[in-house]
Amino acid sequence: MVSQLLVAAVVGLGIGACLQKGRFCFVNAFRDLFAYKDTRVTKGVIAAVLVTMVFWGTAYQFGYFQGFWTPGWGLTGLVGGFVFGIGMTYAGACASGTLYRAGEGYVQYWLTLLFMGVGYVAFVVAFPTLQSTYFASLTFGEGVSLFEISPVPAGLLAIGVAVVATLVYATVLGRQYSGNERATAASARPATIVGTPIVGLQRLAAGTRAYFAGVRQAWANPVAASKRPWDPRSAALGISVFALIWFTTVSIVGVTGPEARWSGYVLSLAGVDAGSFTYWGSVLFRGAGVGVTVDMVMIAFLVLGSALAAYWSGDFSLRMPRKRRLPNAVLGGFAMGAGSRLAPGCNIGNIYSGLAELSVHSFIATVGIVAGVYVMTHWIYREVGCAI
């Protein structure tokens, strides 16, 4: 137990620091893509998922893992994911982004966490009814990871999926680049189906070379570089390394599950018999009694890690929320808390960890989350419009 707590501290501090230094928020990744076609953080999210997928697939193949998290698949992922995507966009931060911004001193995101807790409690109270009327009717199959059922060795499957995903991204990038080229130069030849992914791969290669050139410059003065914001791809690599440590010693990385446990534990300290509620007692704490679990410790250290990184960088400051932003914390936080349980899972449990473990449920939930971000982004920017 002591060794797991030590791992929780190291992984939490590391992931928190990487999130803060890379400004690594899934709301920024998708909202900025839809609103401005800004892919800076989106590239980091893609890199994090694919690198982690390869790490985890290889670890699973050789038996160095502690289990997958694979809920039953069905429309619960789509519905709950959509609610969560709406909530995190309105709140202005995803589940992990809320934690690292809370660590930076934003009181607004502590309020968001509080109302996420209210959302968890509301779900727990309604769970017996939801279990029979919602989960039973909208869940179509048992949870499964493609790593578990594929005849292809998990490590090779992960590499194959990563290569295909890179080629798809290169094709989209190549078409976008070729389209811009045709729009600005009438003499430019239209891209062919063969040429388009090649153009995209060339752009990816150029971007990769520029990235590593920046990394080499950073190593020339690492102290100064550590105080500046990181490229999201650097943050993605760091997160993936700490996630591998967690995967091989504890489980996949999750955020809202441990937070929902925290809500039950805090209420138990206030005198509420949290264990008597089915969802806390039987599902989240698995009949072991309401207490502090190792993943709860990890996310507590995640907040501390982001706070330490922010302090080191000069980014830490106690910031009071503006009154007009309070509804975002209240309503957005509640929707995130409730939506993450309705799915189940948040942006970390489903998009990051879920896709990295090739969970069937998480593919569906990811569609719901991204759809929710898309709809809410268009609503927020309805007066000026969105790029996508």
C-alpha positions as CSV (number, residue, x, y, z in Angstrom):
1,M,0.0,0.0,0.0
2,V,2.9,2.4,0.8
3,S,4.5,1.7,-2.5
4,Q,1.2,2.5,-4.3
5,L,0.8,5.7,-2.4
6,L,4.3,6.7,-3.4
7,V,3.4,5.9,-7.1
8,A,0.2,8.0,-6.7
9,A,2.3,10.9,-5.4
10,V,4.9,10.7,-8.2
11,V,2.3,10.2,-11.0
12,G,0.0,12.9,-9.7
13,L,2.7,15.5,-9.3
14,G,4.1,14.6,-12.8
15,I,0.8,14.7,-14.6
16,G,-0.3,17.9,-12.8
17,A,3.0,19.6,-13.8
18,C,2.7,18.5,-17.4
19,L,-0.9,19.6,-17.7
20,Q,-0.1,23.0,-16.3
21,K,3.1,23.6,-18.3
22,G,1.4,22.5,-21.6
23,R,-1.9,24.3,-20.9
24,F,-3.2,20.9,-21.7
25,C,-7.0,21.2,-21.7
26,F,-9.4,19.2,-23.9
27,V,-11.8,22.1,-24.2
28,N,-9.0,24.1,-25.8
29,A,-8.2,21.2,-28.1
30,F,-11.7,20.9,-29.6
31,R,-13.3,24.4,-29.0
32,D,-10.3,26.2,-30.5
33,L,-10.3,23.7,-33.4
34,F,-14.0,24.4,-34.2
35,A,-13.9,28.1,-33.5
36,Y,-10.6,29.1,-35.0
37,K,-9.1,26.0,-36.7
38,D,-6.4,26.3,-34.1
39,T,-4.9,22.8,-33.8
40,R,-2.0,23.6,-31.3
41,V,-3.6,21.7,-28.4
42,T,-5.4,19.3,-30.6
43,K,-2.1,17.9,-31.8
44,G,-1.0,17.4,-28.3
45,V,-4.2,15.4,-27.5
46,I,-3.7,13.2,-30.5
47,A,0.0,12.7,-29.7
48,A,-0.9,11.8,-26.0
49,V,-3.5,9.3,-27.0
50,L,-1.4,7.5,-29.7
51,V,1.8,7.4,-27.6
52,T,-0.1,6.1,-24.6
53,M,-1.8,3.6,-26.8
54,V,1.5,2.2,-28.0
55,F,2.9,2.2,-24.4
56,W,-0.2,0.5,-23.0
57,G,-0.6,-2.0,-25.8
58,T,3.0,-3.1,-25.4
59,A,2.7,-3.3,-21.6
60,Y,-0.5,-5.4,-22.0
61,Q,1.2,-7.8,-24.5
62,F,3.9,-8.6,-22.1
63,G,1.7,-8.8,-19.0
64,Y,2.8,-5.5,-17.3
65,F,-0.6,-4.0,-16.6
66,Q,-3.2,-3.9,-13.8
67,G,-6.4,-4.1,-15.7
68,F,-8.6,-2.2,-18.2
69,W,-11.7,0.0,-17.4
70,T,-14.3,-1.1,-20.0
71,P,-17.9,-0.2,-19.1
72,G,-20.7,-1.8,-21.2
73,W,-21.2,-0.1,-24.5
74,G,-24.3,1.5,-25.9
75,L,-26.1,4.9,-26.1
76,T,-25.2,5.8,-22.5
77,G,-21.8,6.8,-23.8
78,L,-23.3,9.0,-26.5
79,V,-25.9,10.7,-24.2
80,G,-23.7,11.1,-21.2
81,G,-20.7,12.2,-23.3
82,F,-22.8,14.8,-25.0
83,V,-23.9,16.2,-21.6
84,F,-20.4,16.2,-20.4
85,G,-19.1,17.9,-23.6
86,I,-21.8,20.6,-23.2
87,G,-20.8,21.1,-19.6
88,M,-17.0,21.3,-20.0
89,T,-17.3,23.8,-22.9
90,Y,-19.6,26.0,-20.8
91,A,-17.4,25.7,-17.8
92,G,-14.4,26.6,-19.8
93,A,-12.3,23.6,-18.8
94,C,-12.4,19.8,-19.0
95,A,-12.1,17.5,-16.0
96,S,-8.3,17.6,-16.0
97,G,-8.2,21.2,-17.0
98,T,-10.3,22.1,-14.1
99,L,-7.9,20.4,-11.7
100,Y,-4.8,22.1,-13.1
101,R,-6.4,25.5,-13.2
102,A,-7.6,25.1,-9.6
103,G,-3.9,24.4,-8.8
104,E,-3.0,27.7,-10.5
105,G,-5.2,29.6,-8.0
106,Y,-8.4,30.1,-10.0
107,V,-11.2,30.2,-7.5
108,Q,-13.7,29.8,-10.3
109,Y,-12.4,26.3,-11.0
110,W,-12.6,25.4,-7.3
111,L,-16.3,26.4,-7.6
112,T,-16.5,24.2,-10.7
113,L,-15.1,21.3,-8.7
114,L,-17.7,22.0,-6.0
115,F,-20.6,21.9,-8.4
116,M,-19.2,18.8,-10.2
117,G,-19.5,17.3,-6.7
118,V,-23.1,18.4,-6.6
119,G,-23.6,16.7,-9.9
120,Y,-22.1,13.5,-8.6
121,V,-24.3,13.5,-5.5
122,A,-27.4,14.1,-7.7
123,F,-26.5,11.2,-9.8
124,V,-25.8,8.9,-6.8
125,V,-29.3,9.7,-5.4
126,A,-30.9,9.0,-8.8
127,F,-28.8,6.0,-9.6
128,P,-31.3,3.2,-8.5
129,T,-33.9,4.7,-10.9
130,L,-31.3,5.4,-13.6
131,Q,-29.9,1.9,-13.4
132,S,-33.3,0.3,-14.4
133,T,-34.6,3.0,-16.7
134,Y,-31.5,4.4,-18.4
135,F,-28.5,2.1,-18.2
136,A,-30.5,-1.1,-18.7
137,S,-32.3,0.2,-21.8
138,L,-29.4,2.0,-23.4
139,T,-26.5,-0.5,-22.8
140,F,-26.3,-3.0,-25.6
141,G,-23.2,-5.1,-24.9
142,E,-20.5,-6.0,-22.4
143,G,-17.5,-3.7,-22.1
144,V,-14.5,-4.8,-24.0
145,S,-11.1,-3.6,-25.1
146,L,-10.0,-4.4,-28.6
147,F,-6.6,-5.4,-27.2
148,E,-8.4,-8.3,-25.4
149,I,-10.2,-9.7,-28.4
150,S,-7.9,-9.0,-31.3
151,P,-5.9,-11.9,-32.8
152,V,-3.2,-9.4,-33.5
153,P,-0.7,-8.9,-30.6
154,A,-1.6,-5.9,-28.6
155,G,1.7,-4.0,-29.2
156,L,1.5,-4.5,-33.0
157,L,-2.2,-3.6,-33.0
158,A,-1.4,-0.3,-31.1
159,I,1.3,0.5,-33.5
160,G,-0.9,-0.3,-36.5
161,V,-3.8,1.9,-35.2
162,A,-1.3,4.7,-34.5
163,V,0.1,4.5,-38.0
164,V,-3.4,4.5,-39.6
165,A,-4.4,7.5,-37.4
166,T,-1.3,9.4,-38.5
167,L,-2.0,8.7,-42.1
168,V,-5.6,9.9,-41.8
169,Y,-4.4,13.0,-40.0
170,A,-1.8,13.6,-42.7
171,T,-4.5,13.2,-45.4
172,V,-6.7,15.8,-43.7
173,L,-3.7,18.1,-43.3
174,G,-2.6,17.6,-46.8
175,R,-6.0,18.4,-48.2
176,Q,-6.2,21.5,-46.1
177,Y,-2.8,22.7,-47.1
178,S,-3.4,21.9,-50.8
179,G,-6.7,23.8,-50.6
180,N,-5.1,26.8,-49.1
181,E,-2.4,26.7,-51.8
182,R,-4.9,26.6,-54.6
183,A,-6.8,29.5,-53.0
184,T,-3.6,31.7,-52.9
185,A,-1.9,30.6,-56.1
186,A,-3.9,30.0,-59.3
187,S,-1.0,28.2,-60.8
188,A,-1.0,25.5,-58.1
189,R,-1.9,22.0,-59.4
190,P,-4.9,20.4,-57.6
191,A,-3.7,17.7,-55.1
192,T,-4.3,14.1,-56.2
193,I,-5.6,11.4,-53.9
194,V,-2.0,10.0,-53.8
195,G,-0.4,13.4,-53.4
196,T,-2.6,14.6,-50.6
197,P,-1.3,12.4,-47.7
198,I,2.2,12.8,-49.0
199,V,1.8,16.6,-48.7
200,G,0.4,16.1,-45.2
201,L,3.3,13.8,-44.2
202,Q,5.8,16.3,-45.5
203,R,4.1,19.0,-43.3
204,L,4.2,16.6,-40.3
205,A,7.8,15.9,-40.9
206,A,8.6,19.6,-41.1
207,G,6.7,20.3,-37.9
208,T,8.5,17.4,-36.2
209,R,11.9,18.7,-37.2
210,A,11.0,22.2,-35.9
211,Y,9.7,20.7,-32.7
212,F,12.9,18.8,-32.0
213,A,14.9,21.8,-32.9
214,G,13.0,23.7,-30.2
215,V,13.6,20.8,-27.7
216,R,17.4,21.0,-28.4
217,Q,17.3,24.7,-27.8
218,A,15.4,24.2,-24.5
219,W,18.1,21.7,-23.3
220,A,20.7,24.4,-23.8
221,N,19.1,26.3,-20.9
222,P,16.8,23.9,-19.1
223,V,16.1,26.1,-16.1
224,A,14.9,29.0,-18.3
225,A,12.9,26.6,-20.5
226,S,11.2,25.0,-17.5
227,K,9.8,28.4,-16.6
228,R,8.2,28.9,-20.0
229,P,5.0,27.2,-21.3
230,W,5.7,23.9,-23.0
231,D,4.7,22.7,-26.4
232,P,1.6,20.6,-25.9
233,R,3.5,17.7,-27.6
234,S,6.1,17.8,-24.8
235,A,3.4,17.8,-22.2
236,A,1.8,14.9,-24.1
237,L,5.0,12.8,-23.9
238,G,5.4,13.6,-20.2
239,I,1.8,12.6,-19.4
240,S,2.2,9.4,-21.4
241,V,5.2,8.4,-19.4
242,F,3.5,8.9,-16.1
243,A,0.3,7.2,-17.4
244,L,2.5,4.2,-18.3
245,I,3.8,4.0,-14.7
246,W,0.2,4.2,-13.4
247,F,-1.0,1.6,-15.9
248,T,1.6,-0.9,-14.9
249,T,1.1,-0.5,-11.1
250,V,-2.5,0.6,-10.5
251,S,-4.9,1.0,-13.4
252,I,-5.8,3.3,-16.3
253,V,-5.8,7.1,-15.6
254,G,-9.1,8.5,-14.5
255,V,-10.3,11.8,-13.0
256,T,-14.1,12.0,-12.4
257,G,-14.3,8.5,-10.9
258,P,-11.9,9.4,-8.1
259,E,-13.6,12.8,-7.8
260,A,-17.0,11.0,-7.3
261,R,-15.3,8.9,-4.6
262,W,-14.1,12.1,-2.9
263,S,-17.6,13.4,-2.9
264,G,-18.8,10.4,-1.0
265,Y,-15.8,10.4,1.3
266,V,-16.3,14.1,2.2
267,L,-20.0,13.5,2.9
268,S,-19.1,10.6,5.1
269,L,-16.9,12.8,7.2
270,A,-19.9,15.2,7.6
271,G,-21.9,12.3,9.0
272,V,-23.7,11.0,5.9
273,D,-23.8,7.2,5.5
274,A,-22.4,7.3,2.0
275,G,-21.8,3.6,1.9
276,S,-25.6,3.0,2.1
277,F,-26.0,4.5,-1.4
278,T,-25.7,1.8,-4.0
279,Y,-23.5,3.8,-6.4
280,W,-20.9,4.8,-3.7
281,G,-21.1,1.6,-1.6
282,S,-21.3,-1.1,-4.3
283,V,-20.0,0.5,-7.5
284,L,-17.3,3.1,-6.7
285,F,-16.0,1.6,-3.4
286,R,-16.9,-2.0,-4.4
287,G,-18.1,-2.9,-1.0
288,A,-14.8,-2.2,0.7
289,G,-16.2,0.7,2.7
290,V,-16.0,4.5,2.1
291,G,-12.4,5.6,2.5
292,V,-9.4,7.1,0.7
293,T,-8.3,5.1,-2.3
294,V,-5.0,5.3,-4.2
295,D,-6.6,7.0,-7.2
296,M,-8.1,9.7,-4.9
297,V,-4.6,10.4,-3.6
298,M,-3.3,10.6,-7.2
299,I,-5.7,13.4,-8.3
300,A,-5.0,15.3,-5.0
301,F,-1.3,15.3,-5.9
302,L,-2.2,16.2,-9.5
303,V,-3.6,19.5,-8.1
304,L,-0.5,20.0,-6.0
305,G,1.7,19.2,-9.0
306,S,0.0,21.9,-11.1
307,A,0.3,24.4,-8.2
308,L,4.0,23.7,-7.8
309,A,4.6,24.0,-11.6
310,A,2.6,27.3,-11.7
311,Y,4.5,28.7,-8.7
312,W,7.8,27.8,-10.4
313,S,6.8,29.5,-13.6
314,G,5.4,32.6,-11.9
315,D,1.8,31.6,-13.0
316,F,0.4,31.0,-9.6
317,S,-1.9,33.7,-8.3
318,L,-5.2,33.7,-6.3
319,R,-7.7,34.8,-8.9
320,M,-11.3,35.6,-7.9
321,P,-14.0,34.9,-10.5
322,R,-16.0,37.6,-12.2
323,K,-19.7,37.6,-11.4
324,R,-20.7,36.9,-15.0
325,R,-18.6,33.7,-14.9
326,L,-20.3,32.2,-11.9
327,P,-23.1,30.5,-13.9
328,N,-20.4,28.8,-16.0
329,A,-18.9,27.3,-12.8
330,V,-22.3,26.3,-11.4
331,L,-24.1,25.0,-14.5
332,G,-21.0,23.8,-16.3
333,G,-19.6,22.0,-13.3
334,F,-23.0,20.3,-12.5
335,A,-23.3,19.1,-16.1
336,M,-19.7,17.7,-16.1
337,G,-20.3,15.9,-12.8
338,A,-23.6,14.4,-13.9
339,G,-22.6,13.8,-17.5
340,S,-19.4,12.0,-16.5
341,R,-21.5,9.5,-14.5
342,L,-24.2,9.2,-17.2
343,A,-21.6,8.2,-19.8
344,P,-19.7,6.9,-17.6
345,G,-16.3,8.6,-17.9
346,C,-14.9,12.0,-18.7
347,N,-12.4,13.4,-21.2
348,I,-9.6,11.5,-19.5
349,G,-11.5,8.3,-18.8
350,N,-12.9,8.1,-22.4
351,I,-10.9,10.2,-24.8
352,Y,-7.4,9.8,-23.3
353,S,-7.4,6.5,-21.4
354,G,-10.4,5.0,-23.2
355,L,-9.1,5.4,-26.7
356,A,-5.6,4.5,-25.6
357,E,-7.0,1.1,-24.3
358,L,-9.2,0.7,-27.4
359,S,-12.4,0.5,-25.3
360,V,-15.5,0.1,-27.5
361,H,-17.5,2.2,-25.0
362,S,-15.0,5.0,-25.1
363,F,-15.2,5.3,-28.9
364,I,-18.9,6.0,-28.6
365,A,-18.5,8.3,-25.6
366,T,-15.8,10.3,-27.4
367,V,-18.2,10.9,-30.3
368,G,-20.7,12.2,-27.7
369,I,-18.2,14.5,-25.9
370,V,-16.9,16.0,-29.2
371,A,-20.5,16.5,-30.4
372,G,-21.3,18.3,-27.1
373,V,-18.3,20.6,-27.5
374,Y,-19.2,21.3,-31.1
375,V,-22.8,22.3,-30.3
376,M,-21.9,24.4,-27.3
377,T,-19.0,26.1,-29.2
378,H,-21.4,27.1,-31.9
379,W,-23.8,28.4,-29.3
380,I,-21.2,30.4,-27.5
381,Y,-19.9,31.9,-30.7
382,R,-23.3,32.2,-32.4
383,E,-22.9,35.9,-33.0
384,V,-19.5,35.8,-34.7
385,G,-19.6,32.3,-36.1
386,C,-17.1,29.4,-36.1
387,A,-14.4,28.3,-38.6
388,I,-15.8,24.8,-38.6
